């Protein structure tokens, strides 16, 4: 696992650029950028969002929106692990919050490794 995945270091800030091209009137809608990990193993399942930021779409037009931000990763963040009895994996999720509907999501799995010393 981990081939061609972005590598994040515990304790770092990860910059991102979110480019949106709304098709329709999305004024007042939120788009979330979330960094979370999920632990699975032997029947247990746990997910925890570590950091998230949101973008509020301000215009009614279909003009493109570009938002830059940082995701803060705590230095104590658990590392990616893929074992026989336990799996811990990380992902960045971009989620368009849809009032009165199902949220649209894109999920990008990432590797979490120890911070540089």
N, CA, C and O of each residue as an XYZ file, in Angstrom:
468
protein
N       0.840     -1.191      0.000
C       0.000      0.000      0.000
C       0.874      1.239      0.000
O       2.067      1.166      0.294
N       0.284      2.368     -0.328
C       1.013      3.612     -0.256
C       1.627      4.060     -1.561
O       2.186      5.153     -1.641
N       1.532      3.230     -2.589
C       2.136      3.591     -3.852
C       1.364      4.742     -4.485
O       0.141      4.682     -4.612
N       2.078      5.783     -4.879
C       1.503      6.963     -5.534
C       0.551      7.765     -4.652
O      -0.275      8.519     -5.166
N       0.656      7.614     -3.341
C      -0.165      8.414     -2.430
C       0.659      9.593     -1.928
O       1.872      9.477     -1.759
N       0.003     10.734     -1.689
C       0.718     11.841     -1.054
C       1.189     11.427      0.340
O       0.522     10.653      1.026
N       2.342     11.948      0.747
C       2.912     11.639      2.064
C       2.806     12.879      2.931
O       3.287     13.950      2.561
N       2.171     12.728      4.093
C       2.050     13.802      5.067
C       2.898     13.428      6.276
O       3.010     12.256      6.634
N       3.492     14.439      6.898
C       4.305     14.230      8.094
C       3.535     14.722      9.314
O       3.009     15.834      9.319
N       3.475     13.889     10.342
C       2.851     14.298     11.600
C       3.521     15.583     12.071
O       4.744     15.703     12.003
N       2.740     16.537     12.543
C       3.275     17.792     13.059
C       3.414     18.885     12.019
O       3.818     19.996     12.361
N       3.099     18.617     10.771
C       3.276     19.644      9.741
C       1.950     20.310      9.395
O       0.878     19.837      9.773
N       2.050     21.405      8.675
C       0.878     22.040      8.078
C       0.883     21.659      6.603
O       1.907     21.767      5.929
N      -0.248     21.220      6.117
C      -0.362     20.802      4.723
C      -1.146     21.864      3.965
O      -2.320     22.094      4.253
N      -0.499     22.518      2.992
C      -1.232     23.500      2.195
C      -2.118     22.803      1.166
O      -1.789     21.723      0.674
N      -3.240     23.434      0.853
C      -4.110     22.910     -0.198
C      -4.671     24.065     -1.018
O      -4.754     25.201     -0.551
N      -5.047     23.751     -2.231
C      -5.755     24.681     -3.105
C      -7.020     23.969     -3.552
O      -6.964     22.883     -4.128
N      -8.145     24.581     -3.285
C      -9.444     24.028     -3.651
C      -9.987     24.864     -4.795
O     -10.213     26.065     -4.645
N     -10.195     24.228     -5.937
C     -10.748     24.918     -7.099
C     -12.143     24.352     -7.370
O     -12.311     23.152     -7.587
N     -13.126     25.231     -7.352
C     -14.511     24.830     -7.565
C     -15.043     25.521     -8.813
O     -14.753     26.690     -9.069
N     -15.812     24.789     -9.568
C     -16.474     25.353    -10.743
C     -17.964     25.044    -10.614
O     -18.458     24.103    -11.233
N     -18.682     25.834     -9.811
C     -20.096     25.553     -9.575
C     -20.902     25.630    -10.870
O     -20.677     26.498    -11.714
N     -21.835     24.711    -11.002
C     -22.740     24.725    -12.147
C     -24.144     24.922    -11.602
O     -24.881     23.967    -11.358
N     -24.487     26.179    -11.421
C     -25.789     26.504    -10.853
C     -25.626     27.465     -9.690
O     -24.537     27.989     -9.457
N     -26.702     27.695     -8.965
C     -26.698     28.617     -7.839
C     -26.381     27.838     -6.563
O     -27.238     27.131     -6.032
N     -25.162     27.969     -6.081
C     -24.750     27.304     -4.853
C     -24.442     28.323     -3.760
O     -23.747     28.006     -2.794
N     -24.951     29.533     -3.905
C     -24.701     30.561     -2.901
C     -25.125     30.056     -1.524
O     -26.239     29.559     -1.358
N     -24.243     30.182     -0.544
C     -24.527     29.764      0.813
C     -24.180     28.314      1.105
O     -24.289     27.879      2.251
N     -23.770     27.561      0.104
C     -23.363     26.175      0.337
C     -21.953     26.137      0.914
O     -21.141     27.023      0.649
N     -21.672     25.121      1.693
C     -20.332     24.935      2.262
C     -19.648     23.754      1.594
O     -20.270     22.741      1.273
N     -18.342     23.920      1.397
C     -17.500     22.823      0.951
C     -16.447     22.633      2.034
O     -15.738     23.573      2.394
N     -16.348     21.403      2.555
C     -15.425     21.084      3.635
C     -14.204     20.357      3.094
O     -14.317     19.512      2.206
N     -13.038     20.689      3.634
C     -11.809     19.932      3.396
C     -11.455     19.335      4.751
O     -11.181     20.066      5.702
N     -11.462     17.999      4.840
C     -11.297     17.313      6.123
C     -10.143     16.317      6.046
O      -9.968     15.626      5.043
N      -9.369     16.257      7.112
C      -8.321     15.249      7.251
C      -8.723     14.352      8.405
O      -8.926     14.821      9.525
N      -8.841     13.042      8.125
C      -9.314     12.115      9.148
C      -8.584     10.789      9.010
O      -8.018     10.470      7.965
N      -8.617     10.025     10.101
C      -8.091      8.665     10.018
C      -9.164      7.688     10.450
O     -10.104      8.026     11.169
N      -8.989      6.469      9.985
C      -9.926      5.402     10.292
C      -9.138      4.194     10.771
O      -8.137      3.811     10.165
N      -9.600      3.599     11.863
C      -8.979      2.409     12.434
C      -9.958      1.250     12.261
O     -11.125      1.356     12.638
N      -9.486      0.158     11.696
C     -10.313     -1.034     11.555
C      -9.522     -2.250     12.001
O      -8.295     -2.278     11.903
N     -10.217     -3.229     12.478
C      -9.579     -4.473     12.890
C     -10.503     -5.308     13.742
O     -11.316     -4.757     14.485
N     -10.406     -6.591     13.659
C     -11.108     -7.567     14.502
C     -12.513     -7.109     14.926
O     -12.878     -7.232     16.096
N     -13.289     -6.588     13.988
C     -14.665     -6.210     14.289
C     -14.844     -4.780     14.775
O     -15.970     -4.282     14.803
N     -13.763     -4.107     15.159
C     -13.861     -2.719     15.620
C     -13.711     -1.771     14.435
O     -13.092     -2.102     13.423
N     -14.286     -0.602     14.587
C     -14.227      0.406     13.542
C     -14.336      1.780     14.211
O     -15.286      2.044     14.948
N     -13.374      2.636     13.952
C     -13.388      3.974     14.549
C     -12.874      4.969     13.524
O     -11.910      4.689     12.812
N     -13.511      6.125     13.444
C     -13.064      7.191     12.550
C     -12.994      8.487     13.344
O     -13.847      8.755     14.191
N     -11.978      9.283     13.067
C     -11.799     10.544     13.784
C     -11.302     11.612     12.822
O     -10.286     11.428     12.152
N     -12.021     12.729     12.754
C     -11.578     13.874     11.966
C     -10.611     14.678     12.816
O     -10.940     15.077     13.933
N      -9.417     14.915     12.287
C      -8.367     15.612     13.034
C      -8.419     17.117     12.788
O      -8.246     17.912     13.712
N      -8.657     17.495     11.549
C      -8.726     18.915     11.229
C      -9.638     19.098     10.027
O      -9.730     18.220      9.169
N     -10.307     20.232      9.968
C     -11.143     20.524      8.807
C     -11.301     22.021      8.641
O     -11.242     22.785      9.604
N     -11.501     22.417      7.412
C     -11.730     23.817      7.055
C     -12.916     23.847      6.108
O     -13.185     22.867      5.412
N     -13.627     24.966      6.079
C     -14.728     25.060      5.128
C     -14.617     26.317      4.288
O     -14.014     27.316      4.679
N     -15.221     26.221      3.122
C     -15.320     27.337      2.189
C     -16.807     27.584      2.005
O     -17.570     26.656      1.738
N     -17.212     28.822      2.146
C     -18.596     29.211      1.914
C     -18.679     29.825      0.525
O     -18.019     30.827      0.249
N     -19.482     29.235     -0.348
C     -19.619     29.766     -1.708
C     -20.482     31.018     -1.627
O     -21.635     30.971     -1.197
N     -19.895     32.148     -2.050
C     -20.538     33.452     -1.867
C     -21.375     33.912     -3.051
O     -22.328     34.668     -2.864
N     -21.046     33.476     -4.266
C     -21.733     34.027     -5.433
C     -22.788     33.077     -5.973
O     -22.769     31.874     -5.714
N     -23.717     33.661     -6.739
C     -24.782     32.878     -7.367
C     -24.368     32.387     -8.749
O     -24.966     31.451     -9.281
N     -23.361     33.005     -9.328
C     -22.981     32.673    -10.702
C     -22.138     31.403    -10.735
O     -21.775     30.842     -9.702
N     -21.843     30.973    -11.951
C     -21.037     29.767    -12.149
C     -19.549     30.104    -12.237
O     -18.766     29.306    -12.752
N     -19.157     31.266    -11.744
C     -17.745     31.646    -11.794
C     -16.919     30.709    -10.918
O     -17.371     30.259     -9.865
N     -15.720     30.430    -11.366
C     -14.833     29.532    -10.624
C     -14.433     30.158     -9.293
O     -14.286     31.375     -9.181
N     -14.260     29.305     -8.290
C     -13.845     29.719     -6.949
C     -12.523     29.031     -6.655
O     -12.374     27.832     -6.889
N     -11.564     29.793     -6.141
C     -10.303     29.191     -5.717
C     -10.039     29.597     -4.275
O     -10.055     30.781     -3.936
N      -9.798     28.613     -3.442
C      -9.566     28.850     -2.015
C      -8.287     28.139     -1.596
O      -8.090     26.966     -1.914
N      -7.426     28.844     -0.888
C      -6.192     28.258     -0.361
C      -6.302     28.160      1.149
O      -6.921     29.006      1.794
N      -5.702     27.129      1.700
C      -5.743     26.971      3.140
C      -4.679     26.012      3.632
O      -3.874     25.499      2.854
N      -4.686     25.777      4.936
C      -3.733     24.869      5.576
C      -4.495     23.896      6.468
O      -5.445     24.272      7.154
N      -4.063     22.649      6.444
C      -4.564     21.651      7.383
C      -3.462     21.396      8.400
O      -2.351     21.015      8.031
N      -3.761     21.602      9.671
C      -2.785     21.396     10.742
C      -2.829     19.946     11.204
O      -3.885     19.438     11.581
N      -1.680     19.286     11.174
C      -1.596     17.908     11.646
C      -0.870     17.920     12.980
O       0.265     18.393     13.047
N      -1.483     17.417     14.044
C      -0.809     17.418     15.344
C       0.418     16.510     15.327
O       0.438     15.512     14.607
N       1.437     16.847     16.110
C       2.645     16.014     16.150
C       2.386     14.624     16.722
O       3.180     13.708     16.510
N       1.290     14.465     17.440
C       0.957     13.166     18.042
C       0.029     12.335     17.154
O      -0.513     11.324     17.601
N      -0.155     12.752     15.909
C      -1.050     12.020     15.003
C      -0.549     10.590     14.813
O       0.644     10.375     14.604
N      -1.455      9.613     14.884
C      -1.023      8.234     14.670
C      -0.581      8.024     13.220
O      -1.071      8.692     12.310
N       0.337      7.103     13.020
C       0.914      6.873     11.704
C       0.110      5.832     10.930
O      -0.576      4.996     11.518
N       0.202      5.895      9.624
C      -0.440      4.892      8.778
C       0.127      3.530      9.131
O       1.337      3.368      9.291
N      -0.770      2.543      9.253
C      -0.347      1.185      9.597
C      -1.281      0.198      8.913
O      -2.499      0.374      8.929
N      -0.716     -0.828      8.320
C      -1.520     -1.842      7.641
C      -1.034     -3.217      8.090
O      -0.169     -3.814      7.448
N      -1.591     -3.718      9.193
C      -1.169     -4.985      9.762
C      -2.213     -6.071      9.598
O      -3.277     -5.846      9.022
N      -1.901     -7.234     10.103
C      -2.804     -8.385      9.985
C      -4.067     -8.207     10.821
O      -5.141     -8.639     10.403
N      -3.962     -7.579     11.992
C      -5.111     -7.456     12.896
C      -5.590     -6.016     13.077
O      -6.621     -5.780     13.707
N      -4.859     -5.067     12.536
C      -5.193     -3.657     12.707
C      -4.785     -2.894     11.456
O      -3.712     -3.116     10.895
N      -5.662     -1.993     11.032
C      -5.346     -1.121      9.904
C      -5.719      0.296     10.292
O      -6.832      0.544     10.755
N      -4.789      1.230     10.104
C      -5.032      2.646     10.367
C      -4.672      3.386      9.083
O      -3.517      3.378      8.656
N      -5.659      4.020      8.477
C      -5.355      4.754      7.254
C      -5.958      6.155      7.315
O      -6.944      6.406      8.009
N      -5.334      7.051      6.568
C      -5.678      8.469      6.546
C      -6.257      8.850      5.193
O      -5.956      8.226      4.175
N      -7.096      9.889      5.196
C      -7.638     10.400      3.942
C      -8.009     11.878      4.089
O      -8.398     12.343      5.160
N      -7.873     12.586      2.982
C      -8.396     13.943      2.866
C      -9.712     13.805      2.097
O      -9.755     13.215      1.018
N     -10.772     14.355      2.666
C     -12.087     14.304      2.023
C     -12.527     15.725      1.697
O     -12.476     16.612      2.549
N     -12.956     15.931      0.470
C     -13.580     17.190      0.063
C     -15.072     16.884     -0.027
O     -15.506     16.029     -0.800
N     -15.839     17.601      0.779
C     -17.271     17.285      0.911
C     -18.113     18.530      0.653
O     -17.969     19.543      1.337
N     -18.999     18.441     -0.350
C     -19.942     19.517     -0.641
C     -21.203     19.241      0.160
O     -21.940     18.294     -0.115
N     -21.434     20.079      1.148
C     -22.599     19.930      2.031
C     -23.851     20.357      1.258
O     -23.977     21.512      0.850
N     -24.761     19.422      1.066
C     -25.965     19.684      0.287
C     -27.171     19.791      1.213
O     -27.603     18.790      1.785
N     -27.717     20.998      1.365
C     -28.929     21.108      2.169
C     -30.050     20.285      1.521
O     -30.275     20.379      0.314
N     -30.725     19.507      2.301
C     -31.860     18.698      1.846
C     -31.454     17.630      0.836
O     -32.278     17.202      0.028
N     -30.212     17.201      0.870
C     -29.778     16.161     -0.059
C     -28.555     15.440      0.473
O     -28.045     15.762      1.546
N     -28.093     14.468     -0.285
C     -26.913     13.711      0.115
C     -25.655     14.483     -0.266
O     -25.524     14.946     -1.399
N     -24.729     14.619      0.683
C     -23.478     15.325      0.427
C     -22.680     14.613     -0.658
O     -22.674     13.385     -0.742
N     -22.010     15.405     -1.483
C     -21.111     14.876     -2.501
C     -19.701     14.853     -1.914
O     -19.285     15.811     -1.262
N     -18.959     13.757     -2.142
C     -17.622     13.599     -1.550
C     -16.612     13.120     -2.571
O     -16.927     12.380     -3.503
N     -15.380     13.573     -2.360
C     -14.219     13.002     -3.028
C     -13.223     12.680     -1.930
O     -12.948     13.522     -1.075
N     -12.678     11.470     -1.943
C     -11.778     11.012     -0.891
C     -10.423     10.691     -1.513
O     -10.340     10.012     -2.536
N      -9.359     11.192     -0.878
C      -7.995     10.991     -1.339
C      -7.191     10.382     -0.199
O      -6.922     11.053      0.798
N      -6.808      9.126     -0.334
C      -6.048      8.469      0.716
C      -4.616      9.008      0.729
O      -4.036      9.259     -0.327
N      -4.047      9.185      1.927
C      -2.693      9.707      2.096
C      -1.936      8.835      3.101
O      -2.546      8.106      3.884
N      -0.630      8.915      3.073
C       0.214      8.229      4.044
C       0.625      9.201      5.140
O       1.052     10.316      4.844
N       0.503      8.799      6.396
C       0.989      9.602      7.509
C       2.253      8.956      8.026
O       2.251      7.787      8.412
N       3.335      9.719      8.033
C       4.634      9.200      8.483
C       5.150     10.092      9.616
O       4.612     11.176      9.842
N       6.203      9.639     10.339
C       6.718     10.459     11.445
C       7.225     11.818     10.953
O       7.671     11.960      9.815
N       7.143     12.812     11.845
C       7.641     14.137     11.473
C       9.151     14.090     11.371
O       9.827     13.310     12.042
N       9.658     14.965     10.496
C      11.112     15.061     10.336
C      11.735     15.604     11.606
O      11.189     16.508     12.238
N      12.856     15.064     11.968
C      13.539     15.513     13.184
C      14.692     16.402     12.834
O      15.394     16.883     13.724
